[in-house]
Amino acid sequence: MKHTYLKNVVTLNLDKDKCVGCGMCAVVCPHRVFAMEDRKAQIVDKDHCIECGACAINCLAKAISVEANVGCASAIIRGWLTGSEPTCDCSSGECC
């Protein structure tokens, strides 16, 4: 089951011109945000990205950028790892 955390806030970007088609992004992404099509990476659903940064770290062509460890997605992951309530310091309190 895929979760959408927040719509249209993910910092994930893919420069298709830089993509060399290695497919590592599709392999390492825990939420299957990427798929390979015509030997190039494609973003399947950007809103499923949790901004973990695995794709960008493993992209040797530097075709992917994402601000890892920011925002609500990072807070949710920290909560899972530490067993604590997620907190992302949102002033509205609606994000987590």
C-alpha positions as CSV (number, residue, x, y, z in Angstrom):
1,M,0.0,0.0,0.0
2,K,1.4,3.4,-1.0
3,H,0.9,6.4,1.2
4,T,0.6,10.0,0.0
5,Y,1.8,12.2,2.9
6,L,1.2,15.6,1.5
7,K,0.2,16.7,-2.0
8,N,2.6,18.8,-4.1
9,V,5.2,19.5,-1.5
10,V,8.0,17.0,-2.3
11,T,11.4,18.5,-3.2
12,L,12.2,15.6,-5.6
13,N,13.3,16.5,-9.1
14,L,14.6,14.4,-12.1
15,D,16.6,15.8,-14.9
16,K,15.7,13.4,-17.7
17,D,18.5,14.8,-19.9
18,K,21.1,13.8,-17.4
19,C,19.6,10.3,-16.8
20,V,21.9,7.5,-18.1
21,G,19.3,4.8,-17.5
22,C,21.1,2.8,-14.9
23,G,17.9,2.2,-13.0
24,M,19.4,2.5,-9.5
25,C,16.7,5.0,-8.5
26,A,14.0,2.4,-9.2
27,V,16.0,-0.2,-7.2
28,V,16.6,1.8,-4.1
29,C,13.4,3.8,-3.7
30,P,11.4,2.3,-0.9
31,H,8.1,3.6,-2.2
32,R,8.6,2.8,-5.9
33,V,8.5,6.4,-7.0
34,F,10.6,5.6,-10.1
35,A,10.1,3.3,-13.0
36,M,12.2,2.7,-16.1
37,E,10.7,3.6,-19.5
38,D,12.6,3.7,-22.8
39,R,15.9,3.3,-20.9
40,K,15.3,6.4,-18.8
41,A,14.0,6.9,-15.3
42,Q,10.5,8.3,-14.9
43,I,8.8,9.6,-11.8
44,V,5.6,7.5,-11.3
45,D,4.0,9.5,-8.5
46,K,6.0,12.3,-6.9
47,D,3.6,12.5,-3.9
48,H,4.7,9.0,-2.8
49,C,8.3,10.3,-2.2
50,I,9.3,10.4,1.4
51,E,12.4,12.4,0.7
52,C,14.8,9.8,2.1
53,G,17.4,10.7,-0.4
54,A,18.4,7.2,-1.5
55,C,17.7,7.9,-5.1
56,A,19.9,11.0,-5.3
57,I,22.7,9.4,-3.3
58,N,22.7,6.4,-5.7
59,C,22.4,8.4,-8.9
60,L,25.9,8.5,-10.4
61,A,24.7,10.8,-13.2
62,K,23.5,13.4,-10.6
63,A,20.1,13.5,-12.5
64,I,18.1,13.4,-9.3
65,S,17.9,16.0,-6.6
66,V,15.8,15.9,-3.4
67,E,16.2,17.8,-0.1
68,A,16.6,14.8,2.2
69,N,15.9,15.0,5.9
70,V,13.5,17.9,5.6
71,G,9.8,18.3,6.2
72,C,7.1,16.0,7.3
73,A,8.3,12.9,5.5
74,S,11.6,13.0,7.4
75,A,9.7,13.5,10.7
76,I,7.6,10.5,10.0
77,I,10.6,8.3,9.3
78,R,12.4,9.6,12.5
79,G,9.2,8.7,14.4
80,W,9.2,5.2,13.0
81,L,12.9,4.7,13.8
82,T,12.8,6.1,17.3
83,G,9.3,5.0,18.2
84,S,8.3,8.5,19.0
85,E,5.6,10.8,17.7
86,P,6.5,12.5,14.4
87,T,7.2,16.2,14.7
88,C,8.3,18.4,11.8
89,D,7.9,21.8,13.6
90,C,5.0,22.8,11.4
91,S,3.3,25.8,12.8
92,S,-0.2,24.7,11.7
93,G,0.1,21.2,13.4
94,E,-1.7,19.7,10.4
95,C,1.1,17.9,8.7
96,C,1.9,15.0,10.9
